[in-house]
Amino acid sequence: MKNRNEFFEYVKEHIKDYLPPSLREAQLSIHEWVRENDRKTHVLAIRLSEHDTFPNIHLDGFYQCYLGGKELDACVGDVADVYIAYGDMEDVKEPGIIWDYEKVKDRLLIRLCDLQWNQGYLKDKVYTVHGDFAAAYYIAIYEDREKLLKVPVTELLISTWGISMDQLHKDALLADRSSLPALTDLNVLLCSEMFGIGKRKICWQKEQYIIPRGFLCCA
């Protein structure tokens, strides 16, 4: 039975056997990361170039599966499957996208966290303080109904973008508000989504669906 560090090194040394040939020259490294609420985790970074910054695959869960009796090589294959799945996401295929502010400013998110419990996590992140909470900024790289792949905005990123904190905050508010849940009339929503009728209008705090006068849709 391998200990934690031995397991991580084994994954690093053998994962290329499970990856496509195009990744044979990729650079592999293992890092200890600090996550939200200052939780420490270990990640495997697979980089084809210095501009790649994601995805980073968290390894601790795979180690727990190994301790639970799963075969070592099967765990390595599972790690490879996660990386391959990320590669199928359209936005993840574009290397260096996060360094281009014009491409990501509409994907900005703001998330609150406890300031006291996240001192380590926030160390290199860009954030604003609101009472006992810190508002951290993120880029939504990929999102669907099951997962959200996001990258935190760091001091290095905002310096590379060459923008001010005020500009970042304003753009993040605009981007985040456009994705807020909203209440709308079900009959109007069905008409718009199912029949392509009406014009969808995004407002500051709500979504409105405008249906041509005289059209009746029965739910």
N, C-alpha and C positions, 0 to 999 in steps of 0.2 A: 504494500500500500504506500503510495507516494504522499508526501506532505504537500502543503499548499504551494510552496515555491517550486518544488519538483514538478508538480502537476502543471503549473503555468509554463515552466521551461519546456516541458514535453510538448505542450500544445504549440508553443512557438516553433519548436524544431520540426514538427511533423505536419503542421496544418497545410503547407504547400502541396502535400501529397493529395489533398482533397480539394484543392482550388483549381480553377481553369488554368491552362498553360500561359495565358496572358499575364498571370500574376506570379509567374515563377521568379521574376526579378524584383518583386515588391520588397520593401524594407519593413521588417517586423520589429516591434518593440513592445515591452510591457511596462506600464506605469501604474503607480498608485494615485488614484484620484480622490478628491474630496467632493462629495455630492451634497445635495441639499440636506440641511440639518446636520452638517459636518460628519456625514457618514463616509467612511473610507471604503473604497472599492478598488479592484484591480482591473485594468482594461488592456486589451490587445489592440494595438494600432497597426493597421496594414496600409502602407503608403506607396503609391506608384511614383509620386513626385513630392517635392517639398511644399507644393501648394495645396496638397490634399490635407484636410483637417478632420475628416470624418469618413465613415463612421468609426467609433471606438466600441469594441465589443466587451461587455462586462463579463468577466470570467468566474466570479465567485459563485454564481448560480450553477455553472457547469461543474465546478468542484464539488458542490453539495450533491449533485447527481452522481458523481464518481464515488463519493463516500457512501451514497445510498446503494451502491452495488452495480452501477452501470459500467460497462466495459470502457477501459481507458480510450481506445481508439474510436469507439462509438461517440464518446464525448468530444473528441477532436473533430469528428465529422459533423457533429451538431454545431460546433463553433463555425466551421466553414459554411454550413448551410445558412447561418445567420448573416454572414458577410455577403454571400451570393444573393440572398433575399434583398439586402440593402441595395445591391447593385442593380436590381430590377426597378428601383424607384427612379423615375425620370430625372428629378432634380439632383439626386445624389450622383448621377453620372457626370455632371458638369463640374470638373475640378476647379477649385479656386473661386467658386461662385460667391462665397461669403466675403471675399475681399473687394467685391464690386458693390458699392453702396446702392447704386441705382437699381441693381437687380434684386436687392434684398429689403429695401426700405418698406415695401408693401407687405412684407412678411414679418415685421417686427411684432413682438409680444411683450407685455409687461406682466410680471407675476410677483406677488407679494410673498415675503418670507420673514420669519422672526429674526430680527437683527442680532439678538444675543446668541441664538442657537446656530447662527450661520457665519460666524466670524472667519472661520477657516475657508469656507466655500466662497465668500465674497472677497477674499483677499486680492484677487487679480481681476475681479469683475467690475463692470460699470453699473452703478446703482444710485438711487436717491433715497434719502431717509424721510420717513413719514411717521413720526411718533416712535413707537416700538417696532416698526416694521421697515424693511428695506424693499424698495421696488426695483427688481432686477430686470434686465432687458435681454431678450432672446430673439433669435432668428428661427422661424419655423421652416425647416428644410423640406420636410415631408409630413403630410397629415392625411389620415383617413379615419374611418370610424373606429378602428382598433388601436392605432398607434399615432404618436406624435414624436417626430424626430426634430429636436431643436438644439441649437448651438447658442451658448451664452455669449453676450457681447462683452468682450474683455477690453482692458485698457489698450492693449496692442491693436485690437480691431478698430476702435474709435479713432486712435491716432493715425492708423493707416488710411481710414476714410477721410480724415481731415475735416471733420464736422464738430460742432459744439455739442455740449450736453443738452442745451436748450433745443437745438434742432433735432437731436435724437429723440428727446422726450415728446416733442410735438408730432414727429412722424410716427412714433410708436403708438401714441394715442389714436391717431387717425387710422392706422392699420388695424389696431386691436378692436376699435369700435366697429369697424366694418364687418367683423366676424362675430359680433355678439349675438346670442340667441334673442329671438324677438317673438312677440305674439302677433298673429295675423289671422284674418278670417279664413277658415278652412276652405270654404267654397271658392274664394278668390285664389287661394294657394293652389288648389287642385287644378283650377282652370289654367293657371299660368304654367305649372309644372307638367301637366299631362297633355295639354293641347297647344302649348306654346302661344297662348293668347294673352295679351296684355304686356305691359312694360314693367319690368322690375326696377324699382328705384331704391337705392341705398341711401338711407338718411343717417344722421348722427346717432340716434338711439333706437332706430327701428327700421324695419323693412316694410315697404308699401308695394302692393301689387295693384296696378291701375288697369282695369278691364274696360274695353271699348263699350260705350253706352249702347244699351239695347241688347247686349248679349246675356243670355241666361244660362247658367250652369247648375244642374241639379246634382247634389252630392248623394 
